[in-house]
Amino acid sequence: MKEHIIIVGAGLVGSAWAVMLAKRGYKVDIYELRDDPRKAGFIGGRSINLAMSDRGWRAMEKAGVKETIRKVAIPMYGRRMHDEQGQLTFQPYGQDDQAIYSVSRGGLNIELIKLADEHDNIRFFFGHKCLGVDLESNTLRFERRADGKQLQLTPDLIFGTDGAFSVIRRDLMMNTRNFNYSQSFLDYGYKEVLIPAKADGSHAIAPNSLHIWPRGNFMMIALPNVDGSFTGTLFLPYKGGDEAFDNLQTDEQIMGFFEKYFPDSLPVIPNLLQEFHENPTASLVTIRCNPWNHEDKLLIMGDASHAIVPFYGQGMNSGFEDCTILDGMIDEYDGDWSQIIPAFSASRPADANAIADLALRNFVEMRDKVADPKFLLRKAIAAHLHDKYPEDFLPLYSQVTFSHTPYHEALQEGLRQDELFEQILALDGIEDNWRENPEVDRLFQNWKKQEAVVM
Amino acid sequence: MKEHIIIVGAGLVGSAWAVMLAKRGYKVDIYELRDDPRKAGFIGGRSINLAMSDRGWRAMEKAGVKETIRKVAIPMYGRRMHDEQGQLTFQPYGQDDQAIYSVSRGGLNIELIKLADEHDNIRFFFGHKCLGVDLESNTLRFERRADGKQLQLTPDLIFGTDGAFSVIRRDLMMNTRNFNYSQSFLDYGYKEVLIPAKADGSHAIAPNSLHIWPRGNFMMIALPNVDGSFTGTLFLPYKGGDEAFDNLQTDEQIMGFFEKYFPDSLPVIPNLLQEFHENPTASLVTIRCNPWNHEDKLLIMGDASHAIVPFYGQGMNSGFEDCTILDGMIDEYDGDWSQIIPAFSASRPADANAIADLALRNFVEMRDKVADPKFLLRKAIAAHLHDKYPEDFLPLYSQVTFSHTPYHEALQEGLRQDELFEQILALDGIEDNWRENPEVDRLFQNWKKQEAVVM
């Protein structure tokens, strides 16, 4: 228990992890580039919202902040699809009471920092820029932004939770023999546009859903905020044809594009042109690396070791799950970091890779398949099978979102489910007879048996 | 023709490219970290040898150095496999006169530098460390190692040929939006051991072959040098079981390993233990990235943009082919760099990716398949088909090694050839009747027709 721990980065994962460590009695110092958000507010003003699901909630519970966050989180029970005529359809995420929760990144971060600050064994150092780490001596270098003074610190243990552009990961990469790394960008950018609250403070569109305007090759989505607004996000190719950011430059182009593809959104986005011109077009990157550790002294977590695209709503959730699993390993290895850190780095990347793949896969689902009757039919049959065989069949989306099954197992199971539905959807008249067609059950039982054989 | 060009890195690709540019009248300055190898010799003493094949020779011809290099290159007409009892088998690379050529990296580099230095419009600046590049202004920063003085230079055009650990690529990565990058290491290392010349200066094993000791999961190879020696290279997993570098620490372990797996090599490696202990264990990395350019002002080439594993003998050849193709584009676009550089960066990475994949694939072939009778049978039938239908069938290895077919087309064709041989090798009694079995021809004709349909 003598370990002195430094966490680099007081974002979501860093502050949650600090709380878990502090609860076990460790002495933790957190260094953060930005100023204290409790005083400074969050850069960029408007908060980005994220979807918290079961994996995230479990970490919030461990940290002891679940009830507080739950109060300002808005449940979304399903997807609400808007077609080009403004017609709506609804697709539940799971069973009746199952939901993912829209939370504000900034608000959540402030709650976690407040909670961490209640612990005497946690100290925050805001406004400190990490310049690098010397792996040999485990020495961190920081610059205090207020006066430019440089600090050198040599803790027993370092956790790098400094995000997708991690300085700790950069130095791990530069100085680790055989460090595998990839950063891969989609040809798409995204841009946020605000759907403000109505004059009476209520939501302008149905609040308890994640709204999607699926348009095949691109889409817009919107998640509710507690102040009555929605954050809308347009995902669109950078280049190529009329439907691309490169060809949405003039007011006329932007208005024409929204009138053509998202006509029902125009009345609820009063400042569209201003928003569109002022808000940046951001990139979508997948980052993978391996190993995540340097010996038993340094570990990178969250976006620092695995940044993913947002289409499965699992970026934050997977980072929080890092904390849950690592916390569990402290018990498993009786606090022996020389075992915990290598063990985590050896096992967890497989799950990070799986959710990275699933998130890329889900982009196609959200922007295109959700508008496909065949896809909706599959969803309905999957829910039906789950109702009938709750022990034996859990749809992939539910495994990822409403369970704690390791991501890499969920991905494998998902690929197996694809095979089952390929068979089921090929049945004659399945569109009309899926509820009573005995072939559905026979195929399912066969499929179940194959699993038993494989395992 | 007013362009002032700086090439960063006077290695193989950098010096060859300088010559091609100089022949067109461009003014070229080359900055190189190391000292002048004509005076300093090459670091590490003993030269590494590489296999030059048709793509490399074409670039040498363009540069005007083919005849000079040819005199010190040793043709290798095929693979000579050593089994665990020291029995030898031979497998030709192509037709009778076709060979790949063992050349010394250091010797070749010196020849290219000498040749470049004959051009008045080429200037060399050795002992200059590149500190970085500012993309905005196209300004390079160097440190002169002799006195620590810093230089800033702003040429019209920059070519980064500074190798697998390219500083130019690092800065391109840090400052280019949506820069895709991956570095991926094999779980294998490699170590060189010298097979010295005999007392009379002749080669201790047959000189005109590439020797392979294939052992399934690992292998040793040896390439001839002009001084009568061979450079042997052991490729072995870092970890896991007895056959791994981690378990070859003591003299006893090393000797036991060689006695068990490479007994016929022991008499010709007299200083095995010293070599093994003193020579480093090096890594095997594949580097891919995209884009390779910054606008029309900067381009990375060779290992700087595409480092590959050595198992197809195409690392140097693909770098030289970069020069050949880019030189061809100067004609195609009439010297307009604003078209040449984006066009090259848009098309060439597909070939670099293909040869990276082929090189990884060939590791399995060299260490394992070359000892498999089924594989040797396939090789024989492929040669037979090529003899019979020279216009319609060129084995994959020959396409890569003895042709200038773009790598990505060769890879696709190779995958198609796999399909053909899957069918042929499934024929009854094929081991004995492949020369006269009419089914072989029928399958081949069918396969050929499919291609026609696809194209």
Contacts between the chains, C-beta under 8 A, distances in Angstrom:
chain1	res1	chain2	res2	distance
A	177	B	283	6.4
A	178	B	185	3.9
A	178	B	238	7.9
A	178	B	283	5.5
A	178	B	285	7.8
A	179	B	183	7.3
A	179	B	185	7.5
A	180	B	183	6.7
A	180	B	184	5.2
A	180	B	185	5.8
A	181	B	181	7.4
A	181	B	182	6.7
A	181	B	183	5.3
A	182	B	181	6.7
A	182	B	182	3.6
A	182	B	183	7.6
A	182	B	184	7.4
A	183	B	179	7.3
A	183	B	180	6.7
A	183	B	181	5.3
A	183	B	182	7.6
A	184	B	180	5.2
A	184	B	182	7.4
A	185	B	178	3.9
A	185	B	179	7.5
A	185	B	180	5.7
A	238	B	178	7.9
A	283	B	177	6.5
A	283	B	178	5.5
A	285	B	178	7.8
